[in-house]
Amino acid sequence: MKITGIEVYQLGEQASPGSATWAGNSILLKLTTSDGTVGYGEAVPTLRAQPVIQSLHEVARVYKGRDPLDMELNIHEWHKHDFYLPVSFESTTALSAFDIACWDIAGKHFGAPIHQLIGGTYRNRVRVYANGWYDKCVTPEQFGTRAKKFSGMGYTALKFDPFGSHYDSIDRNGIERAYERVKAVRDATNGRVDLLIEHHGRFDPNSAIAIAHRLREFDPLFMEEPVHPDNLEGLRKYREATDVRIAVGERILTKEQAAYIISNNLADYMQADITNIGGVTVARKVAAIAEAYGVEMAFHNAFGPVQNAVTIQVDAALPNFLIQESFYDCFPDWKRRLVKDQSKIEDGYTTVPTRPGLGVEVDEKVLEDHRAEGQEYFNPDEPVWVVKDTWKD
């Protein structure tokens, strides 16, 4: 069996001529083999859709004609050719998409879901937390009302960023506004929902420490990316000055970076992203490193339904799984329709699909109907990583 066909799809909903918004944008990879088996992967688009698409075409020059079942060998071959792989997000996310698609093919080839090929069924339901639920929320009352809605939908954990437009530093008033927003979510859910505080990796250590001291009383399940992700000494300072639980990892690109963070006790939970860490092949290794140090996995999962499907497959096989991020109920409708058989969120859990490969089927009509071109829409007034209309105080 050889990879004979490689297609790259940029998908989205138009926000202005020639552009697509982040929330409605996806990059999918379709591989076809010599025996007609099809596998899908997904890459990360965030304001880099064009260079990522080009990188997919570069990686294709190594993968075309190779056996998709040789996951380790194929990754190693690209590692040999790409001199800057360890420091190139575009390269690692493209490689991840190929690896994910190869695992989808492998599952279909052997007639088994991916989780059966990487360790078997450790769990058949995955606990999830909602993200993206607080769009347009600025006041404490808005946060509380929306949190009550999602709690009522069965979610037992909610992640949110209460810090408005603060970046690098935050003053006392900003911390108090964040406190009131978190308190509103806690009160609206009667303290029955785990709170996950998203910092988006944007604070200097002193500001992040001040935030931790003020929000500590809410006993958050974790504080996510409290300092800029490249400031590992700042993360160490934060770790030593606080007693909150820390989750990081969505922007790491290699298992070696994960090993450094884990072995230096800089995080309680590892949030590697399967679509930029090296696909299933490398994600399994990161999870094993984490398990050896008693660190639990909470994979980052913010882009599309193929990423969501493969992440749930990996979750199902991990003994050191904590909780899974989910945008499912906040995806635009076309993203939910892009895959068939995607299990819904019920009582804060999603059921692990048992069909071969990813466990879901891509709807090729939706794939064709939502092709997009050009750069993503750029909003100079709100960073692309912000949940819509929350960059306000």
Residue pairs with C-beta under 8 A, 6 or more apart in sequence:
1 33
1 34
1 35
1 37
1 67
1 68
1 69
1 105
1 109
2 33
2 34
2 65
2 66
2 67
2 68
3 31
3 32
3 33
3 34
3 63
3 64
3 65
3 66
3 67
3 68
4 32
4 33
4 34
4 64
4 65
5 30
5 31
5 32
5 33
6 29
6 30
6 31
6 32
6 60
6 63
6 64
7 29
7 30
7 32
8 27
8 28
8 29
8 30
8 53
8 56
8 57
9 26
9 27
9 28
9 29
9 30
9 367
9 371
10 20
10 25
10 26
10 27
10 45
10 49
10 53
10 371
10 372
10 373
11 20
11 25
11 26
11 27
11 28
11 338
11 367
11 370
11 371
11 372
12 20
12 21
12 24
12 25
12 26
12 370
12 372
12 376
13 20
13 21
13 24
13 332
13 334
13 370
13 372
14 20
14 372
15 21
15 24
15 377
16 377
18 373
18 374
18 375
19 372
19 374
19 375
19 376
19 377
19 378
20 49
20 372
20 374
20 376
20 377
21 376
21 377
22 45
22 46
22 47
22 376
22 377
22 384
23 132
23 332
23 388
24 332
24 334
24 335
25 45
25 49
25 372
25 376
26 42
26 45
26 303
26 304
26 306
26 335
26 338
27 42
27 43
27 44
27 45
27 49
27 52
27 53
27 56
27 97
28 40
28 41
28 42
28 43
28 97
28 304
28 306
28 362
28 367
29 40
29 41
29 42
29 43
29 56
29 97
29 98
29 100
29 101
30 38
30 39
30 40
30 101
30 362
31 38
31 39
31 40
31 41
31 63
31 68
31 98
31 101
31 102
31 105
32 38
33 39
33 68
33 105
37 105
37 108
37 109
38 105
38 108
39 68
39 100
39 101
39 102
39 103
39 104
39 105
39 106
39 108
39 357
40 100
40 101
40 104
40 306
40 358
40 362
41 96
41 97
41 98
41 99
41 100
41 101
41 102
41 104
41 275
41 279
41 306
41 310
42 97
42 100
42 275
42 303
42 304
42 306
42 307
42 310
43 52
43 56
43 93
43 94
43 96
43 97
43 275
44 52
44 89
44 93
44 273
44 275
44 276
44 303
45 52
45 303
45 376
46 376
46 384
46 385
47 375
47 376
47 378
47 384
48 89
48 90
49 375
49 376
50 374
50 375
51 90
52 90
52 93
52 94
54 90
55 88
55 90
55 91
55 93
55 94
56 94
56 97
56 98
58 82
58 91
58 94
59 78
59 91
59 94
59 95
59 98
60 98
62 74
62 77
62 78
62 81
63 74
63 78
63 98
66 73
66 74
66 77
67 74
68 74
68 101
68 102
68 105
68 106
69 102
69 105
69 106
69 109
71 99
71 102
71 103
71 106
71 279
71 280
71 281
72 281
74 98
74 99
74 102
75 95
75 99
75 278
75 279
75 281
75 282
78 85
78 91
78 95
79 85
82 88
82 91
84 91
85 91
85 92
85 95
86 253
86 254
86 256
87 253
88 253
89 253
89 276
92 253
92 254
92 276
92 277
92 278
93 275
93 276
95 278
95 279
96 274
96 275
96 276
96 277
96 278
96 279
96 282
97 275
97 279
98 279
99 278
99 279
99 280
99 281
99 282
100 274
100 275
100 279
100 280
100 306
100 310
100 358
102 279
103 114
103 117
103 279
103 280
103 281
103 310
103 357
103 358
104 114
104 310
104 357
104 358
105 357
106 114
106 117
106 357
107 113
107 114
107 116
107 117
107 356
107 357
107 358
107 359
108 356
108 357
110 117
110 356
111 356
112 356
113 313
113 316
113 352
113 353
113 354
113 355
113 356
113 357
113 358
113 359
114 280
114 310
114 313
114 314
114 357
114 358
114 359
115 121
115 313
115 314
115 316
115 317
115 352
118 280
118 284
118 313
118 314
118 317
119 317
119 318
120 317
121 316
121 317
121 352
122 316
122 317
122 318
122 319
122 321
123 315
123 316
123 321
123 352
124 316
124 351
124 352
125 349
125 350
125 351
125 352
126 312
126 315
126 316
126 321
126 324
126 349
126 350
126 351
126 352
127 156
127 157
127 323
127 324
127 348
127 349
128 155
128 157
128 323
128 324
128 325
128 326
128 328
128 345
128 348
128 349
128 350
129 155
129 156
129 157
129 158
129 159
129 194
129 196
129 323
129 324
129 325
129 326
129 348
130 150
130 153
130 155
130 157
130 158
130 159
130 326
130 327
130 329
130 330
130 345
131 159
131 160
131 198
131 302
131 325
131 326
131 327
131 330
131 387
132 302
132 327
132 330
132 387
133 146
133 147
133 149
133 150
133 155
133 158
133 160
133 329
133 330
134 142
134 143
134 146
134 147
134 160
134 161
134 387
134 390
135 330
135 387
135 388
135 389
135 390
136 142
136 388
136 389
136 390
137 143
137 146
137 160
137 181
137 390
138 164
138 389
138 390
138 392
138 393
139 181
140 180
140 181
140 183
140 184
141 184
143 160
143 162
143 181
143 184
143 185
143 188
144 184
144 185
144 187
144 188
145 188
147 158
147 160
147 184
147 185
147 188
147 189
147 193
148 188
148 189
150 158
150 329
151 158
151 188
151 189
151 192
151 193
153 329
153 345
154 345
154 346
154 347
154 348
155 193
155 345
155 348
156 192
156 193
156 194
156 347
156 348
157 193
157 194
157 195
157 196
157 221
157 323
157 348
158 185
158 189
158 193
158 194
158 195
158 196
159 196
159 197
159 198
159 224
159 325
160 181
160 185
160 195
160 196
160 197
160 198
160 387
161 197
161 198
161 199
161 200
161 386
161 387
161 390
162 177
162 178
162 181
162 182
162 197
163 170
163 174
163 178
163 199
163 200
163 202
163 211
164 174
164 177
164 178
164 390
164 391
164 392
164 393
165 391
165 392
165 393
166 174
166 202
166 203
166 207
166 393
167 202
167 203
168 202
168 203
168 204
168 207
169 203
169 204
169 206
169 207
170 178
170 203
170 207
170 210
170 211
174 393
175 210
175 211
175 214
176 214
177 393
178 211
178 214
178 215
179 214
179 215
182 195
182 197
182 215
182 218
183 218
185 193
185 195
186 193
186 195
186 218
194 220
194 221
194 323
195 218
195 219
195 220
195 221
196 220
196 221
196 222
196 224
196 247
197 215
197 220
197 222
197 223
197 224
198 224
198 225
199 208
199 211
199 223
199 224
199 225
199 226
199 227
200 224
200 225
200 385
200 386
201 225
201 226
201 227
201 228
201 229
201 248
201 251
202 225
202 228
203 211
203 226
203 227
203 228
204 227
204 228
204 231
204 234
205 227
205 231
205 234
205 235
205 237
205 238
205 241
208 223
208 226
208 227
208 234
208 238
209 237
209 238
209 241
209 242
211 223
211 226
212 223
212 226
212 238
212 241
212 242
212 244
213 242
215 223
215 244
216 242
216 243
216 244
220 244
220 245
221 245
221 323
222 244
222 245
222 246
222 247
222 268
222 269
222 298
223 242
223 244
223 245
223 246
223 247
224 247
224 248
224 271
225 247
225 248
225 250
225 251
226 235
226 238
226 246
227 234
227 235
227 238
228 234
229 248
229 251
229 252
232 260
232 261
232 264
232 266
235 246
235 248
235 261
235 266
235 267
236 264
236 266
238 246
239 246
239 265
239 266
245 268
245 269
246 266
246 267
246 268
246 269
247 267
247 268
247 269
247 270
247 271
247 298
248 261
248 266
248 267
248 269
248 270
248 271
249 258
249 261
249 267
249 270
249 271
249 272
249 273
249 300
250 271
250 272
250 273
250 300
250 302
251 273
251 276
252 258
252 261
252 272
252 277
253 276
253 277
254 277
254 278
254 282
255 277
255 278
255 282
255 285
255 286
255 289
258 270
258 272
258 277
258 286
258 289
258 290
259 289
261 267
261 270
262 270
262 289
262 290
262 293
262 295
263 293
265 293
267 295
268 295
268 296
269 295
269 296
269 297
269 298
269 322
270 286
270 287
270 290
270 295
270 296
270 297
270 298
271 297
271 298
271 299
271 300
271 325
272 283
272 286
272 297
272 299
272 300
273 299
273 300
273 301
274 280
274 283
274 299
274 301
274 307
274 310
274 311
274 314
275 303
275 307
277 283
277 286
279 310
280 310
280 313
280 314
283 299
283 314
284 314
286 297
287 297
287 314
287 318
287 320
290 296
290 297
290 320
291 318
291 319
291 320
294 320
295 320
296 320
296 321
296 322
297 315
297 318
297 320
297 321
297 322
298 321
298 322
298 323
298 324
298 325
299 311
299 314
299 315
299 324
299 325
300 325
301 307
301 308
301 311
301 324
301 325
301 326
301 327
302 325
302 327
304 331
304 335
304 338
305 331
305 335
305 336
305 338
305 339
305 342
305 360
306 338
306 339
306 358
306 360
306 362
308 326
308 327
308 328
308 342
309 339
309 342
309 353
309 358
309 359
309 360
310 358
311 324
312 324
312 343
312 350
312 352
312 353
312 359
313 352
313 353
313 358
313 359
315 321
315 324
315 352
316 352
324 350
326 345
326 350
328 336
328 342
328 344
328 345
328 350
329 345
334 366
334 369
334 370
336 342
337 363
337 366
338 362
338 363
338 366
338 367
338 370
339 360
339 361
339 362
339 363
340 360
340 361
340 362
340 363
341 353
341 355
341 359
341 360
341 361
342 353
342 360
343 350
343 351
343 352
343 353
344 350
352 359
353 359
353 360
355 361
376 384
378 384
381 391
382 388
382 389
382 391
383 391
